[in-house]
Amino acid sequence: MIEKQSGFLRLLLYLDEHGEQSITEILAGSGIPVHQLYASIEMAKNWKLVSSRIDKSSYPNRNLVGITENGRAAAKKLEEFLTAVLK
């Protein structure tokens, strides 16, 4: 269970730092395993912490994922918590 949550938390922190990214970019930069990434994105979308869209301006089309304002607030709280715990 905690393994699934770590992908979700890493996704929030990664998008907060890097902004909107393609699935490929998230996989390359975040270290989240592919089997966790899609589930983490869906969970975060259900909680309205991230949004996704298809970028049709490039070929092939890219699936982009970005953090919402609620997601930024959650990432900030997570960073505050981790800072306090890791002191």
N, C-alpha and C positions, 0 to 999 in steps of 0.2 A: 504494500500500500504506500509506504513512504517513498519508494522508488518512483511511482507514478506522480506523486506530488512534487518531487524534486524537479522533474521535467517541466511541470506547470510553473513552478516558481522561477526556474531558470528562464523560461520563455518570457515571463513578465519583466524580469530584470534586463534581459537582453533587448527586448523591444523598447523598454524605457530608455536605454542607453543609445540604441542605434536607430530608432524610428522605424518607419514602415520598411519591411524587407520581404523578399520573395522566400518561398519555402526553401529553395536551394541555398540562399544566403543564410537563412536561419540554421539550416543543417550544418553548413560549413563553419559558421561563426560561434554557435552556441554550445556545441558539444552534446546537444540533446539527441539521443538515438532516434532514428526514424520511426521505430515502433511506438515511441512515446510522444513524438512531436504532434502527430495528427490528433491523438486523444487529448493532448494538452491544449491544442488550439480549440477543439470543440468545447472542452470544459470552460475555457476562458471566454469563448463566444457566448456560451449559455449564461455566464455570469456577467456578460456585457463589459468584460475587461479588455477584450480585443475585438477588432472587426477585420473582415477580409473582403477583398474585391479582386476582380479579374482585370488585369491591365491588357487591353486589346491593342494598345499602340505599338507593341513590339511583337515580333514573331519568333518563336512561338509565344502565345499568350502566357502571361505570368500571373500566378496566384499570389497576391500581396497580402500580408498580414500587418496590421498596425495596432498600436495600443490606444485605448480610449482614455478620456479624462479619468474615469473610474479606475482604469488600469494603472494610470500614472499615480493616483492616490494610493492604491494598494501597493505598488512597487516602492513608493516612498516609505510607507509604513514598514514594509519588509526590510528595506535597507536600514531603517532606524533600529529595528529589532536585531538584525544581524550585527550591526555595529555595537550595540549594547552587549550582546551575548559574546561576541568575539574579542571584547576588551581584555 
